């Protein structure tokens, strides 16, 4: 019984970890889109920097990361 109860708790923790990771991925995608939108509408680099700071975003949020074969 103890083993079955432990296995169930681990399963729940695994699902929670998956949900948390999924949420973090979605947040990163949304932050990236927002940063790119700000960059597209900014007048110049200084304007972009200030707008990103106001929104709590970083310029690196807008960079796209490729994870293909042979890429880091």
NORHU-V251772 format. One record per backbone hydrogen bond with DSSP energy under -0.5 kcal/mol. CO is the residue of the C=O (numbers start at 1). NH is the residue of the N-H. E is the energy in kcal/mol with one decimal. If there is no record, write none. Layout:
# NORHU-V251772
CO,NH,E + CO,NH,E
This chain:
# NORHU-V251772
1,5,-2.4 + 2,6,-2.4 + 3,7,-2.3 + 4,8,-1.9 + 5,9,-2.0 + 6,10,-2.1 + 7,11,-1.9 + 8,12,-2.1 + 9,13,-2.4 + 10,14,-2.3 + 11,15,-2.1 + 12,16,-2.4 + 13,17,-2.6 + 14,18,-2.2 + 15,19,-2.3 + 16,20,-2.5 + 17,21,-2.5 + 18,22,-2.4 + 19,23,-2.2 + 20,24,-2.2 + 21,25,-2.2 + 22,26,-2.4 + 23,27,-2.3 + 24,28,-2.2 + 25,29,-2.3 + 26,30,-2.4 + 27,31,-2.6 + 28,32,-2.2 + 29,33,-2.3 + 30,34,-2.3 + 31,35,-2.5 + 32,36,-2.3 + 33,37,-2.3 + 34,38,-2.5 + 35,39,-2.4 + 36,40,-2.3 + 37,41,-1.5 + 38,42,-1.3 + 44,48,-2.4 + 45,49,-2.6 + 46,50,-2.4 + 47,51,-2.6 + 48,52,-2.7 + 49,53,-2.0 + 50,54,-2.2 + 51,55,-1.7 + 52,56,-0.6 + 52,57,-3.0 + 53,56,-0.9 + 58,61,-1.4 + 59,62,-1.4 + 60,63,-1.4 + 64,66,-0.5 + 68,71,-1.8
